[in-house]
Amino acid sequence: MIQALLLLLAAGPARAVSIERLPNLEFKTGHLIAISEMRADPSTIIFEAATASRYGHMGVVAETPEDLMVYHSMPPGVQKSPLADFLGKSLVADKPDPQFTLLRHAEPLSTGEQSGLIEVMEDMLARKVPFNYTVTMNPKSVNCSEFVRRAFDAIGRTGLGDLGPIGRSNFGAFDGALMRLFRIRLPPPESPGVSPASIVNSPQLEAVHAGLPVERFLSDAEIFKAWKDGGGLDKLSEMTRIPREKLEELGKNASTKPYRAYPPGWRRPKTFAPAPPSS
């Protein structure tokens, strides 16, 4: 099951990023950060492949008395992390800067909405809302994308992400090799879910910084190359004890075309050209 894999690969400490390295970016309450955690939690290759994207995790920025923080949900549940630590999870091999996408609402949040958002997220943190280890939504737990959607719903900024049946996702990526490798069983395809990729491409949002591809779907081959070049396959092998040579076989099953067309209801490309694959 996915739960067992996530428990096995619970993210360990990540090296913090110096915020001074990002002088052209201003982080504000209500901004969203979406990342790949290939070297912090390599189990997310399943979700990147299933959503034809480079997004396996996300959270919400907040300006707090403590510092710039990111509220997010990962095992065991809702938590908040210093921005520098959160960005540290997105570092890849041989590159000094984090790889992430930063987004904001096209219609800026009011001061009251920002305060309300922090109150909602603090409440979920205080209640210790647990992590949702499945890919189907339920009212008692949240994964990272569900947390983001629910937090903004609570302040009236509703409808982030594409909520729909999980059967639309590409769980057959790599010709089903990932599912066979990890022996994953999925809920019924009609079960509802929402992905980080669909939130990243929500029409209500605009990209402030597109460090990972936006406004398009990726092929299995692009995802595999990014993971191979970025050290994700090495970390996946280390944490699962699956031989590196066996993981290399995923590339032989990688499609060179996205599994479906970019949905017409998602944000139209207008802010950034697609980021090139990692080299």
Secondary structure, DSSP 8 states (H G I E B T S, - for coil): -HHHHHHHT---------GGG-TT----TT-EEEE--TTT-GGGHHHHHHTTSS-SEEEEEEE-SS-EEEEEEETTEEEEEEHHHHHHTT--TT-SS--EEEEEESS---HHHHHHHHHHHHHHHHTT-BB--SSS-BTTBB-HHHHHHHHHHTTT----S--EEGGGS-TTGGGGHHHHHHT-----TTSEE--HHHHHT-TTEEEEEESS--SS---HHHHHHHHHHHTHHHHHHHHH---HHHHHGGGGG--SS-SS---TTS--S-S--------
